[in-house]
Amino acid sequence: MLEKIYVAAYQQSKFGKLMGMTVPGIVDTAVRETFSSIQADPALADVASIGACTNIALHQQGLLAGLVAMTPGLSGKPIETVENACATGGQAILSVVRKLLLGEGEVGLAVGFEKMRDAEGKVDGALIGKALTCYTHPDERIGKLSVVPHLFAEVMEAYMKAYGVTERDLAAVAVQEYANARSNPFAQMQKNDVTLEKALAIEGINRYVVDGLPLKTYDCSQITDGWAGIVLATEEGLSRLGVARKDAVLLAGYGQATDPLKKAGRDVLKPAGALEAMRKAYAMADLCPDSVDVAEVHDCFTVMGAMGAEVIGKADFGEGARYWVEGKAAPGGECGINTSGGLIAKGHPIGATGISMVGWCAWQLLGKAPAPLQVKSARAAATFNIGGPICASVCTVLTPGA
C-alpha cells in the first residue's frame, strides 16, 4: 500500500499581470510565500519540482530547478524542471509525489508559473502564438494562423455536430465562470460581468477567432501571468511542518496518461488518455464520481469545460454542456465545477494551472474558499488538467486529511 501524501500548504499570486517581476524573482517569491502560508521555512523541503512553458521562448531562461535552489536552504537537494504543455503543473505535483514515495524525503514543493506579458502588462500575441504552437504536431500547423485556438475550434465544432449542442449552450460555461471569478480575489477577470447575451453577441472584443468555426473570444481562456506553489508531505512531513492532518488535504488518488500528440485519427470527444487517468485516480482513491462535489477542470476553451464534466464522470458523453446550462456546475449545484473561475476567468498561467486546480480544491475541502464560492460540506474533489490538443492528462482526487 502506498504511503499517504497530503497537501500541507497552497499559495498563489493574483493571476493576470506580474508587470516588472523577473523570472528569478517570480520563482523565489513563489517558494517563499508558499512556505510562509504555513509559517514554515523553505529549507524544510527535501525535494522539489518546477514547471513553466513559455519561459525559454519569451525570456530565454531555462534550468528553472537552479532558480529554485537559489532560495536559501534548497541548494544541493533533488530538484527538477518538468514540462508537459498545459499539464505541466499537474506533472510537477506528480513528480514530487513520486520522489516522496521513493523515500527521497518527507516534504516536497511543486511550483509552476508563467510570465506571458511584458513589464507594462502588454502582450506580444504573435510571439506567444509561436511559443504555444510548439506544443502541437507539425502536420497540424499547416494552414493555421493561430494553431492552438484553431485546433480547439475544430473540437468545438465536432462536439456541437456530434451532440446537437449550440453556441448558446457552451456560452453557459463562460457565463458561470465569469460570475465565479467576481468573488475570487485571485482571479484575472474579477471585474468583468459577462451575461449570456454578451457572450453570444459579436461586438466589442467578442468575435469569431477562426473564420468558419464557432469559437468566440469569450469561449477562450486568458493570456496570464502568475505563479502557484503547493507543499506536499507524508504524515511524518506534516509533523515536521507543524501541520495537523485536519488542516491538510489527502491526495487520495491520481492518474496520468498521454494520447498521441496528433489530433487527427483519434476520438478527441472521448479522449482515451484523459478517461484512463481519471479512472486510475478514482480507483486509487476508492471513490466514484458520485462522491465528488467540487472539481476543477481544464477549460482552456468552453468546449473543454463541457467535456471536463464528462471526463470527471458528472455527465454522460454529450451531456456536459447541459450540466452547465442546468446550473449543476454552479457553486450551489450538484458539483461545483471551476468555482475559482476556471482558466477562462480565473486565468491560465500555463505552468501554474494544474497546481492551482489542486490548490483551489484543497481550499474548498478546508472551507477556505470565498464565502459565495464555498461548496458546503465538500466531501471529495476531482481535478482534470490537460496539455496540448487533449494529449497529456493529469487527474487527481482529493479528500479531507482527517
C-alpha positions in Angstrom: 0.0 0.0 0.0 1.4 3.4 -1.0 2.2 5.9 1.7 -0.3 8.7 2.1 0.6 12.0 0.6 -1.0 15.2 1.8 -1.4 18.8 0.6 0.1 20.7 3.5 0.0 24.2 2.0 -1.1 26.1 -1.1 -0.5 29.6 -2.2 -0.7 31.6 -5.4 -0.3 35.0 -6.8 -3.2 37.0 -8.1 -3.4 35.9 -11.8 -3.2 38.5 -14.5 -0.1 40.7 -14.7 3.2 40.4 -12.8 4.5 43.5 -14.5 8.2 44.0 -13.9 8.9 40.9 -12.0 11.8 38.8 -13.4 11.7 35.0 -13.8 14.2 34.5 -10.9 12.1 36.9 -8.8 8.9 35.1 -9.5 10.4 31.7 -8.6 11.9 32.9 -5.3 8.7 34.7 -4.4 6.6 31.5 -5.1 8.9 29.3 -3.0 9.0 31.7 -0.1 5.3 32.7 0.0 4.1 29.1 -0.3 6.0 28.1 2.8 5.2 31.3 4.5 1.5 30.5 4.2 2.1 27.8 7.0 4.9 29.8 8.8 7.4 27.2 7.6 11.0 27.6 6.3 11.6 26.6 2.7 14.6 24.7 3.9 12.2 22.0 5.2 11.6 20.9 1.6 13.5 17.7 0.8 12.6 17.6 -2.9 11.0 19.9 -5.4 9.8 20.3 -9.0 9.1 23.4 -11.0 7.4 23.9 -14.4 6.8 26.6 -16.9 6.2 26.5 -20.7 7.0 29.8 -22.4 9.9 31.0 -20.3 12.6 29.9 -22.9 10.8 31.4 -25.9 9.8 34.6 -24.1 12.6 35.1 -21.5 15.5 32.9 -22.7 15.6 31.2 -19.3 16.0 27.5 -18.8 17.2 25.3 -15.9 14.5 26.6 -13.6 15.5 24.0 -11.0 18.6 26.0 -10.4 16.5 29.1 -9.6 14.6 27.1 -7.0 17.9 26.1 -5.5 18.8 29.7 -5.0 16.3 30.1 -2.2 18.3 29.6 1.0 18.1 26.1 2.3 17.3 24.4 -1.0 20.8 24.2 -2.5 22.0 20.6 -3.1 18.6 19.0 -3.0 16.9 16.9 -5.7 15.0 19.5 -7.8 13.9 19.1 -11.4 12.2 21.1 -14.1 9.2 19.4 -15.8 7.3 20.3 -18.9 4.1 18.7 -20.2 2.5 21.6 -22.0 -0.6 23.0 -20.2 -0.5 19.9 -17.9 2.9 21.0 -16.6 1.6 22.0 -13.2 -0.1 18.7 -12.6 3.0 16.9 -13.8 5.1 18.9 -11.3 2.8 17.7 -8.5 3.2 14.0 -9.6 6.9 14.4 -9.9 7.1 15.5 -6.2 4.7 12.7 -5.1 6.9 10.1 -6.8 10.1 11.5 -5.1 8.4 11.2 -1.7 7.1 7.7 -2.4 10.6 6.7 -3.4 11.8 7.7 0.0 13.8 10.7 -1.1 12.2 12.9 1.6 9.1 13.7 3.6 8.4 17.2 2.4 8.2 18.3 -1.2 7.4 21.5 -3.1 5.8 21.8 -6.5 5.9 25.3 -8.2 4.5 26.4 -11.5 4.5 29.8 -13.2 4.2 31.7 -16.4 5.2 35.2 -17.4 3.5 35.9 -20.7 3.2 39.7 -20.5 5.9 42.4 -20.6 6.8 44.8 -17.8 3.9 47.1 -18.8 1.4 44.2 -18.8 1.2 44.1 -22.6 1.0 41.0 -24.8 3.0 40.1 -27.9 0.3 37.9 -29.5 2.4 36.7 -32.4 5.3 35.7 -30.2 3.0 33.9 -27.7 1.2 32.1 -30.6 4.6 30.9 -31.9 5.6 29.7 -28.4 2.4 27.8 -27.9 2.5 26.3 -31.4 5.5 24.2 -30.2 3.0 22.0 -28.3 1.2 20.8 -31.4 2.1 18.3 -34.1 3.9 19.8 -37.1 1.4 18.3 -39.5 -1.5 20.1 -37.8 0.1 23.5 -38.0 -0.2 23.8 -41.8 -2.6 26.5 -42.9 -3.4 27.7 -39.4 -2.6 31.3 -38.4 -3.4 30.7 -34.7 -2.8 27.0 -34.3 -4.0 26.2 -30.7 -7.3 28.1 -30.9 -7.9 26.6 -34.4 -7.4 23.0 -33.2 -9.9 23.6 -30.3 -12.3 25.4 -32.6 -12.3 22.2 -34.6 -13.0 20.2 -31.4 -15.8 22.6 -30.5 -17.4 22.2 -34.0 -17.1 18.4 -33.8 -18.7 18.4 -30.3 -21.6 20.6 -31.4 -22.3 18.5 -34.5 -22.0 15.1 -32.7 -24.3 16.0 -29.8 -26.6 18.8 -31.2 -25.0 21.3 -28.8 -25.3 25.0 -29.6 -23.0 28.0 -29.2 -25.5 29.2 -26.6 -25.1 26.0 -24.6 -21.4 26.3 -24.5 -21.5 30.0 -23.6 -23.2 29.0 -20.3 -19.7 27.7 -19.2 -18.1 31.1 -19.7 -21.0 33.0 -18.1 -20.9 30.8 -14.9 -17.1 31.1 -14.7 -17.0 34.9 -15.1 -19.6 35.1 -12.3 -17.5 32.9 -10.1 -14.4 35.0 -10.8 -16.1 38.1 -9.5 -15.9 36.6 -6.0 -12.3 35.2 -6.3 -9.7 37.8 -5.3 -7.0 35.8 -7.1 -8.9 35.8 -10.5 -7.6 37.7 -13.5 -11.1 38.7 -14.8 -12.5 39.6 -11.4 -14.1 42.8 -12.6 -15.8 41.5 -15.7 -19.6 41.0 -15.9 -20.4 38.6 -18.8 -24.0 37.8 -19.5 -25.2 35.1 -21.9 -26.3 37.8 -24.3 -22.8 39.4 -24.1 -21.1 36.1 -24.6 -23.1 35.5 -27.8 -23.1 38.9 -29.3 -20.5 39.6 -32.0 -19.5 43.1 -30.8 -16.7 44.8 -28.9 -13.9 42.4 -28.1 -16.2 39.3 -28.8 -15.5 38.0 -32.3 -15.1 34.7 -34.0 -11.5 33.7 -33.5 -11.2 31.4 -36.5 -13.1 32.0 -39.8 -15.8 29.5 -40.4 -15.6 27.9 -36.9 -17.8 28.6 -33.9 -15.1 29.6 -31.3 -15.5 33.2 -30.0 -13.4 35.4 -27.7 -15.5 34.6 -24.6 -15.1 30.9 -25.3 -11.3 31.3 -24.7 -9.1 31.2 -21.6 -6.8 34.2 -20.8 -3.2 35.1 -21.5 -2.0 35.2 -17.9 1.0 35.9 -15.7 1.0 34.1 -12.3 2.5 31.5 -10.0 1.2 28.8 -7.8 3.0 26.7 -5.2 2.0 23.6 -3.2 3.7 21.8 -0.4 3.2 18.0 -0.3 4.1 15.9 2.7 4.0 12.4 4.2 2.5 12.1 7.7 6.0 12.5 9.1 6.4 15.5 6.9 3.2 17.1 8.3 4.7 16.7 11.7 7.9 18.4 10.7 5.9 21.3 9.2 3.7 21.6 12.2 0.6 21.0 10.2 -2.2 18.9 11.7 -4.0 16.4 9.4 -7.3 18.3 9.9 -5.6 21.3 8.3 -4.3 19.3 5.4 -5.9 17.5 2.4 -5.2 14.0 1.3 -4.1 13.4 -2.3 -6.3 10.3 -2.3 -5.8 9.3 -5.9 -4.0 10.4 -9.1 -3.5 9.3 -12.6 -1.5 10.4 -15.6 -1.8 9.3 -19.3 -0.8 10.5 -22.7 -2.6 10.3 -26.0 -0.9 10.8 -29.4 0.0 14.4 -30.0 -1.6 14.4 -33.4 -5.4 15.1 -33.0 -6.3 13.6 -36.4 -7.2 9.9 -36.3 -8.4 9.6 -32.7 -11.7 10.3 -31.0 -10.9 13.5 -29.2 -14.5 13.8 -27.9 -13.8 10.6 -25.9 -10.1 11.1 -25.1 -8.8 7.7 -24.0 -5.9 9.0 -22.0 -7.9 11.5 -20.1 -10.5 8.9 -19.2 -7.9 6.4 -18.2 -6.1 8.9 -16.0 -9.4 9.8 -14.3 -10.3 6.2 -13.9 -6.9 5.5 -12.2 -7.4 8.4 -9.8 -10.8 7.3 -8.7 -9.6 3.7 -8.4 -6.7 4.7 -6.2 -9.0 6.9 -4.0 -11.6 4.0 -3.9 -14.2 6.6 -4.8 -16.6 7.1 -7.7 -17.8 10.3 -9.4 -21.0 10.4 -7.2 -18.7 11.1 -4.2 -17.3 14.2 -5.8 -19.0 17.6 -5.1 -16.3 20.0 -6.1 -14.0 20.0 -9.1 -11.6 22.0 -11.3 -11.3 21.0 -14.9 -9.2 22.3 -17.8 -11.5 24.7 -19.6 -8.9 26.3 -21.9 -12.0 26.7 -24.1 -15.6 26.3 -23.2 -15.9 23.0 -25.0 -13.4 21.6 -22.6 -15.5 22.8 -19.7 -18.3 20.7 -21.1 -16.1 17.8 -21.8 -14.4 18.1 -18.4 -17.7 17.5 -16.7 -17.8 14.3 -18.8 -14.3 13.2 -18.0 -14.8 13.5 -14.3 -17.9 11.4 -14.6 -20.5 14.1 -13.8 -22.2 13.9 -17.2 -22.6 11.3 -19.9 -20.8 11.9 -23.2 -22.5 14.8 -25.0 -24.3 16.0 -21.8 -21.5 18.1 -20.3 -22.8 21.4 -21.8 -26.2 20.7 -20.4 -24.7 20.1 -17.0 -23.6 23.8 -17.0 -26.8 25.1 -18.6 -28.9 23.5 -15.9 -26.8 25.1 -13.2 -25.4 21.8 -11.8 -21.8 23.1 -12.1 -22.6 26.3 -10.0 -21.1 26.6 -6.5 -24.5 25.6 -5.1 -25.2 23.0 -7.7 -24.7 19.2 -7.7 -21.0 19.6 -8.1 -19.3 23.0 -8.1 -17.0 22.9 -11.1 -14.4 25.7 -11.6 -15.7 27.7 -8.7 -12.4 29.5 -9.0 -13.4 31.0 -12.3 -11.5 28.4 -14.3 -9.0 29.1 -17.0 -11.5 31.3 -18.8 -11.9 33.8 -16.0 -9.5 33.0 -13.2 -6.7 32.9 -15.8 -4.3 30.4 -17.4 -0.7 30.9 -16.4 0.2 27.6 -18.1 2.9 26.2 -15.8 0.8 27.2 -12.7 -2.6 26.0 -13.9 -2.5 22.3 -12.8 -1.1 23.3 -9.4 -3.8 26.0 -9.0 -6.5 23.4 -9.7 -5.4 21.1 -6.9 -4.7 24.0 -4.6 -8.1 25.6 -5.1 -9.8 22.2 -4.5 -7.8 21.9 -1.3 -9.0 25.3 -0.1 -12.6 24.1 -0.9 -12.2 21.0 1.2 -10.7 23.0 4.0 -13.5 25.6 3.9 -11.1 28.3 2.8 -12.8 29.4 -0.4 -14.5 32.8 -0.5 -18.0 32.5 1.0 -20.0 33.0 -2.2 -17.9 30.2 -3.9 -17.6 27.8 -1.0 -19.2 24.4 -1.7 -21.0 23.4 1.5 -19.8 20.3 3.3 -17.5 19.3 0.4 -16.5 15.6 0.8 -14.2 15.0 -2.2 -12.8 16.9 -5.1 -11.5 16.0 -8.6 -9.2 17.8 -11.0 -8.6 17.3 -14.7 -5.5 19.0 -16.2 -4.6 18.6 -19.9 -1.7 19.6 -22.2 -1.8 20.1 -25.9 -4.8 19.1 -28.1 -6.2 16.8 -25.3 -2.9 14.9 -25.3 -1.3 14.9 -21.9 -3.7 14.4 -18.9 -3.2 14.6 -15.2 -6.1 13.8 -12.9 -6.4 13.8 -9.1 -8.9 13.1 -6.4 -8.7 14.8 -3.0 -10.4 14.2 0.3 -10.2 15.8 3.8 -7.0 15.0 5.6 -8.7 13.9 8.8 
